[in-house]
Amino acid sequence: MSTAVIIALIVAAVAIVAIVAFMTVRARRPRGGRNLKQRFGPEYDRAVARHDGDSNAAERELDSLVASYGDLRERPIEPAERDRFEARWTAVQERFVDSPREALGEADRLLAEAAEARGFPDGGRYEEQVEALSVHHAEHVNGYRRVHRAAHTANGSGSGTEDMRVALVEARALFEDLLTPDRRDTGRHRAPAGRATASDTARSGHRPGLFHRHHPKHG
């Protein structure tokens, strides 16, 4: 066998090994990394941060969430039930002026109930509920986390009035998302988080300036 043939065989063998190694690594990587980033948005970045910058580990976690909750179909909310939820949220915002911590506790319960009404795990399984919400409402689920954390922190330590206000504004965006019927298909213009459209104001009696006032911080 000539030297040229031997060299050709060696090159071919190396190429085959390289291809096998590449395919093996590719098969082990989480699928759809770019799609995951598009789907989860800010939740993708939070997952990467939780894993100290390891995007592969973060994508495995997010892949697992999609496998667990991706097929969940949100139930519609009847108009009368939606009106009751909206009235309760308006009361939460009004209560915040005098009792911000109690208002956050009620907002936490209200979000849990609204999520359960849409078909997510019940509020008694908070972690599961948030995981499922992160798959379907990734843009706003962190507001729920902030409200829940502030509502369940002993004596509210570390949560000043302004922090609680911001948490409630963020949580409202998730609340509106949960109450929007057929949110993927409506194309309805949505007001930015923390603001109300004219129709929102007329329907719920919300005072748009409520969360733009300066409130002195408590203790």
trRosetta pair geometry for C-beta under 8 A, 3 or more apart (Angstrom, degrees):
i j d omega theta_ij theta_ji phi_ij phi_ji
1 5 5.1 -110 -177 80 91 130
1 6 5.9 106 128 -56 114 91
2 5 4.8 98 60 5 81 100
2 6 7.1 -144 99 -4 45 87
3 6 5.6 -55 -150 37 34 113
3 7 6.3 35 154 -20 67 106
4 7 5.8 -55 -149 36 30 111
4 8 6.4 32 152 -21 64 106
5 8 5.6 -54 -149 35 32 113
5 9 6.4 33 153 -19 65 104
6 9 5.8 -55 -151 35 31 111
6 10 6.4 31 152 -19 65 105
7 10 5.7 -54 -149 35 32 112
7 11 6.3 32 153 -19 66 105
8 11 5.8 -54 -148 36 31 111
8 12 6.3 31 154 -19 64 107
9 12 5.7 -55 -147 37 31 112
9 13 6.3 32 154 -21 65 106
10 13 5.7 -55 -149 35 30 111
10 14 6.4 30 154 -18 65 105
11 14 5.8 -54 -148 36 30 111
11 15 6.3 32 153 -21 64 107
12 15 5.6 -55 -149 35 31 113
12 16 6.4 32 153 -20 65 104
13 16 5.7 -53 -150 34 32 111
13 17 6.4 32 153 -18 65 105
14 17 5.7 -55 -150 37 32 112
14 18 6.3 32 152 -21 65 107
15 18 5.7 -55 -148 36 31 112
15 19 6.4 30 154 -19 65 105
16 19 5.8 -55 -149 35 31 110
16 20 6.3 30 154 -18 65 106
17 20 5.8 -56 -148 37 30 110
17 21 6.2 30 155 -19 65 108
18 21 5.8 -55 -148 37 30 111
18 22 6.3 32 154 -21 64 107
19 22 5.7 -54 -149 35 31 112
19 23 6.4 27 156 -16 65 107
20 23 5.9 -57 -147 39 29 108
20 24 6.3 32 154 -22 64 107
21 24 5.7 -55 -149 34 30 113
21 25 6.5 27 156 -16 65 105
22 25 6.0 -57 -150 37 29 107
22 26 6.2 27 154 -18 65 110
23 26 5.6 -55 -144 39 31 113
23 27 6.2 34 156 -23 66 105
24 27 5.8 -54 -149 33 28 110
24 28 6.6 20 156 -15 62 109
25 28 5.9 -63 -151 38 31 107
25 29 6.6 36 153 -30 65 103
26 29 5.9 -50 -151 22 33 113
29 33 7.4 -42 156 -43 113 120
29 56 6.4 -91 -137 -128 79 106
29 59 7.7 15 175 90 78 143
30 33 6.2 105 89 -73 97 83
30 36 7.3 7 131 -26 125 154
30 56 6.3 160 4 -156 104 62
30 59 3.6 179 69 123 151 111
30 60 4.9 -140 -72 -70 125 58
30 62 7.7 84 174 60 153 89
30 63 4.9 -150 -153 -32 113 140
31 63 6.8 101 46 -115 74 132
32 35 3.8 -47 -174 47 101 119
32 36 5.4 113 118 -31 89 87
32 59 8.0 172 80 -165 65 116
32 63 7.5 134 56 -98 104 98
33 36 5.6 -53 -148 31 29 113
33 37 6.6 27 155 -18 63 103
33 55 7.1 57 -150 152 124 115
33 59 5.2 -41 -109 -112 82 149
34 37 5.7 -53 -152 33 34 111
34 38 6.5 30 151 -15 65 105
35 38 5.7 -56 -148 40 34 109
35 39 6.0 32 154 -20 69 109
36 39 5.7 -57 -141 39 29 109
36 40 5.8 -1 170 5 68 115
36 44 6.1 130 133 -107 85 118
36 59 5.5 137 60 -131 167 88
36 62 4.9 105 -160 109 125 141
36 63 7.0 -59 -92 -63 136 71
36 66 7.7 -110 -110 -32 92 139
37 40 6.6 -66 -130 50 21 90
37 41 7.6 86 169 -77 52 26
37 44 4.6 112 -121 -165 58 172
38 41 7.4 12 -174 -62 25 67
39 44 7.9 111 67 -55 67 116
39 62 8.0 143 79 171 115 127
39 66 7.6 39 119 -90 159 125
39 135 7.9 -9 152 -157 118 59
39 138 6.8 112 141 -6 62 156
40 43 3.9 -99 179 74 100 103
40 44 4.0 126 87 -47 115 84
40 47 7.2 -1 143 0 155 129
40 62 5.7 -76 -45 -139 154 137
40 134 7.1 20 -136 163 99 91
40 135 7.9 -45 -95 -114 89 41
40 138 4.7 -156 -147 -143 49 154
41 44 6.3 155 67 10 13 102
41 45 7.9 -41 142 1 44 98
41 138 5.2 139 39 119 99 120
41 139 5.6 17 67 -86 155 72
42 45 5.6 -52 -155 37 45 111
42 46 6.3 45 149 -20 72 103
42 138 6.8 164 50 152 75 90
42 139 6.7 94 18 -128 110 45
42 142 6.7 -69 114 -15 132 137
43 46 5.5 -51 -146 37 37 113
43 47 6.3 41 153 -23 66 103
43 62 7.4 127 125 -109 106 116
43 134 5.0 135 -131 -166 151 104
43 138 4.3 -97 1 -155 130 103
43 141 6.9 32 -78 48 122 122
43 142 7.6 -166 -81 -47 78 102
44 47 5.8 -55 -151 34 29 111
44 48 6.6 29 151 -18 64 104
44 58 6.9 92 -166 148 61 128
44 62 6.7 6 -106 -77 73 158
44 138 8.0 34 -22 -176 77 140
45 48 5.7 -51 -148 35 34 112
45 49 6.4 35 152 -19 65 105
46 49 5.6 -54 -148 37 34 112
46 50 6.4 38 152 -23 66 102
46 142 7.3 173 -59 -87 155 125
47 50 5.6 -49 -148 32 33 113
47 51 6.6 12 157 -1 64 109
47 58 3.8 121 127 -155 101 102
47 59 7.8 124 120 -55 137 35
47 61 5.5 -169 -157 76 123 129
47 62 5.7 -38 -96 -51 177 105
48 51 6.1 -71 -151 50 30 98
48 53 6.1 28 167 -124 91 28
48 54 7.2 -173 -149 62 65 38
48 55 5.4 -5 -115 -95 110 67
48 58 4.4 -46 -77 -48 55 164
49 52 7.6 37 -175 -76 34 23
49 53 7.4 29 -105 -60 37 52
50 58 7.1 125 56 -102 92 96
50 61 7.9 -38 81 35 130 173
51 54 4.2 -92 139 55 111 95
51 55 7.8 164 83 -65 129 19
51 57 4.1 179 -158 91 149 122
51 58 4.8 -145 24 -57 137 82
51 61 7.3 -166 -50 -8 131 135
54 57 4.0 36 113 19 120 115
54 58 6.4 155 94 -17 66 86
55 58 5.3 -54 -145 40 37 114
55 59 6.0 37 156 -21 69 105
56 59 5.8 -55 -146 36 28 109
56 60 6.6 32 152 -21 62 102
57 60 5.7 -50 -151 32 33 113
57 61 6.7 34 151 -18 63 103
58 61 5.7 -55 -155 35 34 112
58 62 6.4 26 152 -13 68 108
59 62 5.6 -53 -141 42 36 108
59 63 6.0 45 155 -25 66 104
60 63 5.6 -50 -144 34 29 116
60 64 6.5 34 153 -22 61 104
61 64 5.7 -57 -157 32 30 113
61 65 6.7 30 148 -19 64 103
62 65 5.4 -48 -150 32 39 113
62 66 6.5 39 152 -18 67 101
63 66 5.8 -54 -151 36 32 110
63 67 6.4 34 151 -20 65 106
64 67 5.6 -53 -148 35 32 113
64 68 6.3 26 154 -16 65 109
65 68 5.8 -60 -147 40 31 108
65 69 6.0 -29 174 30 69 108
65 70 7.8 106 123 -46 60 85
65 131 5.6 -142 -128 -178 107 95
65 132 8.0 -167 -168 -87 94 35
65 134 6.4 -44 -178 86 153 112
65 135 5.3 -166 145 -71 105 108
66 69 7.0 -82 -127 59 20 70
66 70 4.1 38 -175 -57 67 124
66 135 6.0 152 -94 -131 55 118
67 70 6.6 9 -67 6 13 116
68 131 7.2 -5 89 137 138 125
68 132 7.7 -104 114 -88 102 78
69 72 4.9 -19 -170 -10 72 124
69 131 6.6 161 -19 124 146 87
69 132 4.2 -170 -134 -121 149 74
69 135 4.5 165 94 21 117 156
69 136 7.3 -104 140 -24 114 100
70 135 6.0 -124 -82 -177 57 138
72 119 6.4 162 179 122 100 112
72 120 7.1 58 172 -99 150 62
72 132 6.0 44 -7 -159 168 113
72 135 7.4 105 33 85 120 133
72 136 6.7 -88 79 -46 115 137
73 119 6.6 -36 90 120 53 165
74 118 4.6 -19 -156 174 97 101
74 119 5.3 -177 -134 39 40 121
74 120 7.7 -3 -110 -43 84 83
74 136 6.8 146 -51 176 118 156
75 117 7.1 -118 76 151 115 54
75 118 5.6 179 49 -162 75 35
75 119 4.2 132 -7 -45 95 111
76 181 6.0 35 -143 -135 97 97
76 182 7.5 -5 -103 -45 104 77
77 81 5.1 -123 -177 88 91 117
77 82 4.9 113 121 -65 119 91
77 85 7.5 -24 -180 1 150 143
77 114 8.0 -18 -87 -152 149 78
77 117 5.8 52 -102 137 106 120
77 118 6.7 -46 -50 -83 103 76
77 178 8.0 68 -27 147 142 77
77 179 6.3 -61 52 -134 154 61
77 181 7.0 -127 47 -85 81 86
78 81 4.6 85 61 10 85 106
78 82 6.9 -151 92 -9 41 87
79 82 5.5 -55 -145 35 32 114
79 83 6.3 35 156 -22 66 103
80 83 5.7 -51 -151 32 32 113
80 84 6.7 33 150 -19 63 102
81 84 5.6 -51 -152 33 36 112
81 85 6.5 37 151 -18 66 103
81 117 6.7 -179 158 -164 137 145
82 85 5.7 -54 -151 36 33 112
82 86 6.3 31 153 -18 67 107
82 179 5.3 119 -141 -159 98 103
82 181 7.8 -57 -77 -49 151 100
83 86 5.7 -55 -145 38 31 110
83 87 6.3 33 155 -22 65 105
83 203 7.7 -118 -119 172 86 105
84 87 5.8 -53 -147 34 30 111
84 88 6.5 29 154 -18 63 106
85 88 5.8 -59 -153 36 31 110
85 89 6.4 29 152 -19 66 105
85 110 7.0 129 -152 -170 82 103
85 113 7.7 -167 -111 102 103 109
85 114 5.7 90 -141 -95 139 107
85 117 7.8 -124 -70 36 136 161
85 175 7.7 -174 159 -172 114 101
85 179 5.9 -166 96 -96 140 127
86 89 5.6 -52 -147 35 34 111
86 90 6.5 39 152 -21 65 102
86 179 6.8 114 -64 -162 92 164
86 203 6.8 -15 139 124 156 109
86 204 4.7 -110 156 -101 113 119
87 90 5.7 -50 -151 33 33 114
87 91 6.6 34 149 -19 63 104
87 204 6.7 -159 -83 -142 49 84
88 91 5.5 -52 -152 35 35 114
88 92 6.6 43 147 -25 65 100
88 106 7.6 -142 171 163 99 113
88 110 5.6 180 122 -117 124 129
89 92 5.3 -45 -151 28 38 117
89 93 6.6 37 152 -17 66 100
89 107 7.5 69 -127 -115 75 82
89 110 6.3 153 -80 156 77 156
89 172 7.2 115 -172 -123 128 89
89 175 5.9 130 -109 163 144 152
89 204 7.5 -29 73 -160 98 144
90 93 5.9 -54 -152 35 33 109
90 94 6.5 29 152 -15 65 107
90 204 4.8 -177 -63 166 131 106
90 205 5.9 70 -163 72 155 89
90 206 5.3 -125 -115 -80 100 79
91 94 5.7 -56 -146 40 33 109
91 95 6.1 34 155 -21 67 108
91 106 7.8 -78 104 139 98 152
92 95 5.8 -58 -147 37 28 110
92 96 6.6 44 151 -39 62 97
92 103 5.1 118 -171 -163 71 88
92 106 5.1 -160 -107 98 101 117
92 107 5.0 112 -169 -70 148 86
92 110 6.5 -93 -52 -2 146 154
92 168 7.6 -169 139 -151 113 124
93 96 5.6 -38 -156 9 34 120
93 103 7.4 104 -86 -165 17 134
93 168 7.4 146 -102 157 74 134
93 206 6.7 36 64 -135 155 97
93 207 8.0 -172 122 44 125 81
93 210 5.4 74 160 119 113 154
93 211 6.9 -75 -151 -49 110 104
94 97 6.5 -36 -176 6 42 111
94 207 7.9 89 -88 18 89 112
94 210 7.2 -81 -86 -136 53 145
95 98 6.7 -75 -167 51 49 88
95 99 5.5 -40 168 57 89 98
95 102 6.4 -90 153 96 124 102
95 103 4.4 168 96 -89 100 101
95 106 7.0 46 66 32 151 147
96 99 7.3 -95 -119 73 19 51
96 100 5.0 45 -160 -109 71 65
96 103 3.9 -128 -80 86 68 175
96 104 7.8 81 -109 -44 96 69
96 164 7.7 -178 -151 128 108 112
96 165 7.2 111 170 -102 136 75
96 168 6.4 -4 -104 -75 148 178
96 210 7.6 96 62 158 119 114
96 211 7.8 14 90 -91 151 88
97 100 7.9 125 -12 -65 5 78
97 210 7.2 -93 -62 -161 107 96
97 215 7.1 -157 -139 -103 56 131
99 102 4.0 -9 145 36 119 118
99 103 5.9 139 97 -27 76 88
100 103 5.5 -58 -146 35 31 115
100 104 6.5 31 157 -21 66 102
100 161 5.4 156 -7 -129 170 81
100 164 4.8 101 162 106 122 149
100 165 7.2 -59 -137 -59 129 73
100 215 7.4 136 -60 125 133 157
100 218 7.3 -172 35 5 123 130
101 104 5.8 -51 -153 32 33 111
101 105 6.8 37 149 -20 62 102
101 150 7.7 -136 -128 150 72 97
101 151 7.6 140 -171 -116 68 58
101 156 5.1 -82 -114 -69 127 147
101 159 7.8 115 -102 100 93 126
101 164 7.0 -89 -82 -118 54 157
102 105 5.6 -50 -154 32 37 115
102 106 6.6 34 151 -15 66 103
103 106 5.8 -56 -152 38 34 109
103 107 6.3 37 149 -21 66 106
103 164 8.0 103 72 158 104 123
103 168 7.0 2 124 -101 112 145
104 107 5.3 -50 -143 36 35 114
104 108 6.3 43 154 -25 65 101
104 147 5.5 -162 -161 -156 91 83
104 150 5.2 -66 172 102 156 114
104 151 4.6 -156 127 -77 99 92
104 164 5.6 -92 -58 -156 136 109
104 167 6.8 31 -124 96 122 127
104 168 6.4 -110 -96 -73 82 103
105 108 5.7 -49 -152 29 31 115
105 109 6.7 26 152 -13 62 104
105 151 4.5 140 -91 -148 58 113
106 109 5.7 -55 -151 39 36 110
106 110 6.0 37 151 -23 68 109
107 110 5.5 -55 -142 38 31 114
107 111 6.3 34 158 -20 65 103
107 147 5.2 -96 106 -164 116 142
107 151 7.5 -157 62 -65 86 135
107 168 5.9 -134 -81 -124 174 91
107 171 5.7 86 160 112 126 151
107 175 7.9 -81 -159 -61 91 139
108 111 6.1 -54 -150 33 26 109
108 112 6.6 26 152 -17 60 107
108 144 7.8 111 -127 -161 65 71
108 147 5.1 -172 -78 133 81 103
108 148 5.1 121 -132 -95 115 61
108 151 4.3 -94 -27 20 148 166
108 152 7.6 143 -145 -33 168 93
109 112 5.7 -57 -152 36 33 113
109 113 6.3 29 153 -17 67 107
109 123 7.1 61 -141 -171 53 166
110 113 5.8 -55 -147 38 31 109
110 114 6.2 31 155 -19 66 107
110 175 7.2 16 121 -116 110 124
111 114 5.7 -54 -142 37 30 110
111 115 6.2 31 158 -19 64 107
111 144 5.1 178 160 -121 153 103
111 147 6.8 116 -1 77 148 145
111 148 7.9 -101 68 -57 137 96
111 171 6.1 -83 -70 -172 141 112
111 174 6.5 39 -137 102 119 121
111 175 6.1 -92 -98 -81 84 90
111 178 7.6 146 -146 0 67 157
112 115 6.0 -56 -149 37 27 110
112 116 6.4 26 154 -17 63 108
112 122 7.5 49 172 174 98 54
112 123 2.8 56 176 -105 127 127
112 126 7.2 -55 -108 -103 119 81
112 129 6.7 26 -132 157 78 169
113 116 5.7 -55 -147 38 31 111
113 117 6.3 35 153 -23 65 105
113 123 6.5 -28 -55 -33 50 136
114 117 5.6 -52 -148 33 31 114
114 118 6.7 25 153 -15 63 105
114 175 6.2 86 52 -135 171 73
114 178 4.6 91 144 122 117 148
114 179 6.6 -56 -156 -59 128 87
115 118 5.9 -61 -154 38 32 107
115 120 4.2 -47 164 54 92 136
115 121 7.9 -9 132 61 114 53
115 123 7.2 119 60 -72 110 82
115 129 5.6 90 120 -171 147 114
115 132 7.9 126 179 85 119 112
115 133 6.1 -51 -131 -76 132 120
115 144 8.0 49 -49 -121 138 154
115 178 6.2 -85 -80 -121 57 143
116 119 7.8 109 -177 -24 32 8
116 120 6.1 -89 -84 67 35 77
116 121 7.4 -54 -101 114 78 27
116 122 4.8 44 -112 -117 125 60
116 123 5.9 -72 -40 -25 125 83
116 129 7.6 -45 -65 -120 77 127
117 178 7.9 92 66 165 100 116
118 178 5.5 -121 -34 -159 146 92
120 129 5.4 85 142 -143 116 78
120 132 4.8 162 -145 100 98 135
120 133 6.1 23 -131 -62 155 82
120 136 8.0 -141 -85 42 113 136
121 125 4.6 -68 153 78 126 123
121 128 4.2 -14 62 113 169 112
121 129 4.6 -127 74 -76 94 69
121 132 5.8 145 4 1 97 143
122 125 5.9 82 66 20 68 92
122 129 7.1 -89 89 -75 18 121
123 126 6.4 21 -173 -81 56 72
123 129 6.2 13 -104 -51 40 165
125 128 4.1 -11 143 38 114 119
125 129 5.8 134 93 -28 75 90
126 129 5.5 -60 -146 36 28 114
126 130 6.3 24 160 -16 67 106
126 148 6.7 137 -161 -154 133 149
127 130 6.0 -56 -148 37 29 107
127 131 6.4 32 152 -21 64 106
128 131 5.6 -53 -147 35 33 114
128 132 6.4 30 156 -16 66 105
129 132 6.0 -58 -152 38 29 107
129 133 6.2 27 152 -17 65 110
130 133 5.5 -54 -143 40 33 113
130 134 6.2 41 155 -29 65 102
130 141 6.2 122 -158 178 76 120
130 144 6.5 -169 -110 101 95 126
130 145 6.5 79 -138 -76 139 90
130 148 8.0 -89 -73 11 130 160
131 134 5.7 -52 -152 27 29 114
131 135 7.2 29 150 -20 59 100
132 135 5.9 -53 -161 27 37 111
132 136 6.8 -1 156 10 68 109
133 136 6.3 -78 -145 54 34 88
133 137 4.9 -38 -176 47 80 109
133 141 4.5 142 123 -113 108 121
133 144 6.7 7 113 32 163 157
133 174 7.3 32 -177 -155 132 127
134 137 7.3 -62 -92 66 18 64
134 138 5.5 54 -173 -103 56 72
134 141 4.9 -114 -86 54 63 169
135 138 7.1 9 -130 -58 6 96
137 140 5.4 -53 163 54 101 93
137 141 5.2 122 98 -57 92 91
137 174 5.8 90 153 -135 140 89
137 177 5.3 126 -133 121 120 147
137 178 7.2 -22 -83 -65 156 79
138 141 6.2 -41 -126 6 26 114
139 173 7.6 -94 117 140 96 127
139 177 7.8 158 67 -84 104 154
140 143 5.5 -29 -180 15 75 117
140 144 7.7 77 134 -15 76 93
140 170 7.1 173 -156 175 76 73
140 173 4.3 -144 -128 110 127 103
140 174 3.8 176 131 -73 116 75
140 177 5.5 166 40 -5 150 145
140 193 7.4 165 -117 -89 112 132
141 144 5.5 -47 -167 29 55 115
141 145 6.8 57 140 -20 74 99
141 174 6.1 101 -91 -106 36 133
142 145 5.1 -45 -152 32 47 117
142 146 6.4 49 150 -22 71 100
142 170 6.7 -55 96 163 81 135
143 146 5.7 -51 -150 34 34 112
143 147 6.5 31 154 -15 66 105
143 167 6.7 142 -158 -170 69 54
143 169 7.6 -114 -135 92 127 46
143 170 3.0 -165 -106 129 105 88
143 171 3.8 -170 146 -69 106 44
143 172 7.2 -94 163 22 153 45
143 173 5.8 134 -10 45 158 96
143 174 5.1 -166 62 -8 117 114
143 193 7.7 -159 -73 -152 152 145
144 147 5.9 -56 -148 39 31 108
144 148 6.1 30 155 -19 66 110
144 171 5.6 109 -77 -124 46 91
144 174 5.3 -58 -42 64 100 169
145 148 5.8 -60 -145 40 27 110
145 149 6.1 26 158 -20 65 109
146 149 5.9 -54 -144 37 27 110
146 150 6.3 22 158 -14 63 109
146 166 7.7 -73 154 107 153 83
146 167 3.8 -149 130 -131 115 99
146 170 5.9 51 41 70 141 137
146 171 6.8 -134 65 -52 97 99
147 150 5.9 -59 -146 40 29 107
147 151 6.0 25 157 -18 66 113
147 167 5.0 152 -73 154 62 109
147 168 6.4 91 -97 -88 111 54
147 170 7.8 -161 -36 76 96 94
147 171 4.3 29 -32 -68 137 148
148 151 5.8 -60 -143 40 26 109
148 152 6.1 -2 166 3 64 117
149 152 6.4 -75 -142 49 22 93
149 153 6.2 36 159 -42 64 104
150 153 6.0 -42 -141 12 28 115
150 156 6.5 30 -175 -135 75 84
150 159 4.4 117 -135 -119 99 157
150 163 7.0 173 -103 124 132 103
150 164 5.6 153 178 -106 155 83
150 167 5.4 142 -6 74 145 176
153 156 5.6 91 84 -115 103 27
153 157 5.8 -125 150 45 116 69
153 158 6.5 -94 172 50 158 104
153 159 6.2 139 55 -11 143 123
154 157 6.3 4 81 4 73 109
156 159 4.7 -92 -177 57 85 112
156 164 7.8 -12 -157 -70 123 127
158 163 7.7 -76 139 94 62 171
159 163 4.9 -135 -151 92 61 128
159 164 5.4 77 166 -60 107 92
159 167 7.7 -23 -146 -9 117 146
160 163 4.9 98 52 8 69 104
160 164 7.1 -135 98 -3 36 90
160 217 4.5 -19 -169 -142 111 122
160 218 7.4 167 -152 46 64 62
161 164 5.7 -58 -149 39 32 110
161 165 6.3 37 152 -24 67 104
161 215 5.0 -115 149 100 142 114
161 216 7.1 78 29 102 156 34
161 217 4.6 -158 19 -115 104 57
161 218 5.6 102 -50 5 108 83
162 165 5.5 -49 -146 32 34 115
162 166 6.5 33 155 -17 65 103
162 215 7.5 178 -69 60 65 90
162 217 6.4 -47 -9 -85 91 103
163 166 5.9 -55 -150 36 30 109
163 167 6.4 33 151 -21 64 107
164 167 5.5 -52 -147 36 34 115
164 168 6.3 33 155 -20 66 105
165 168 5.8 -57 -150 36 30 109
165 169 6.4 30 152 -20 65 105
165 211 6.0 155 -169 -152 104 94
165 215 6.9 154 -59 30 137 125
166 169 5.7 -52 -148 35 33 112
166 170 6.4 31 154 -16 65 105
167 170 5.9 -57 -151 38 30 109
167 171 6.2 28 152 -19 65 109
168 171 5.5 -53 -143 39 33 112
168 172 6.4 44 153 -32 63 99
168 211 7.3 -147 93 -115 112 133
169 172 5.7 -47 -154 22 31 116
169 173 7.6 37 149 -23 58 94
169 193 5.9 101 159 145 83 100
169 194 3.9 13 -156 -89 112 108
169 211 5.7 144 -81 166 107 153
170 173 6.0 -47 -167 19 39 112
170 174 7.6 31 144 -9 64 99
170 193 6.4 32 -112 168 38 149
171 174 5.7 -53 -161 36 46 109
171 175 6.2 50 143 -23 72 105
172 175 5.2 -52 -146 37 39 118
172 176 6.2 40 155 -20 69 101
172 193 6.1 135 79 -160 94 84
172 194 6.4 122 61 -75 135 48
173 176 5.9 -51 -149 35 30 110
173 177 6.5 34 150 -21 61 106
173 193 3.6 -37 -68 -104 115 115
173 194 7.6 -27 -52 -25 94 67
174 177 5.4 -54 -150 35 35 116
174 178 6.3 35 153 -20 67 104
175 178 5.9 -55 -150 34 29 110
175 179 6.5 13 157 -7 64 112
176 179 6.0 -67 -146 45 30 102
176 180 6.3 41 155 -39 67 103
176 190 6.9 125 139 -155 133 117
176 193 7.8 -162 24 -109 134 69
177 180 5.9 -48 -148 16 29 114
177 183 6.3 45 -162 -121 68 163
180 183 4.2 79 100 -90 115 101
180 186 6.7 -118 169 16 106 151
180 188 7.1 -159 -155 58 116 129
180 190 7.3 -38 -92 -95 148 120
181 186 6.8 105 85 -67 70 131
182 185 4.7 -47 160 50 108 103
182 186 5.4 126 94 -49 91 90
183 186 6.2 -41 -127 11 29 113
189 197 7.6 118 103 -94 97 144
191 195 4.6 -125 163 92 120 94
191 196 6.0 133 68 -139 169 12
191 197 4.6 -157 -47 -46 122 83
191 200 6.7 -77 6 -4 141 145
192 195 5.2 47 65 25 80 118
194 211 5.7 -116 -159 93 94 141
195 208 6.5 24 -153 -151 67 102
196 200 3.9 -134 -167 92 93 129
196 201 5.0 115 125 -58 129 82
196 204 7.6 -120 -143 53 139 120
196 206 4.9 164 -77 91 164 133
196 208 5.0 -130 41 -96 103 86
197 200 4.6 103 50 1 72 102
197 201 7.1 -138 95 -5 40 85
198 201 5.7 -55 -152 35 34 111
198 202 6.3 30 154 -17 67 107
199 202 5.7 -54 -144 39 34 109
199 203 6.0 28 159 -18 67 110
200 203 6.0 -64 -146 39 26 105
200 204 5.9 -21 174 19 66 115
200 206 6.1 -24 137 36 95 131
201 204 7.0 -76 -130 53 18 80
201 205 7.3 52 -177 -116 54 9
201 206 5.4 -102 -112 62 60 82
201 207 7.8 78 -136 -95 102 23
201 208 6.2 -39 -89 -47 125 97
206 210 7.2 -97 -178 2 80 133
207 210 4.7 104 83 -47 96 101
208 212 7.7 8 137 3 70 122
209 212 5.1 -78 -155 47 62 109
209 213 6.5 74 150 -44 89 89
210 213 6.9 -53 -173 4 28 108
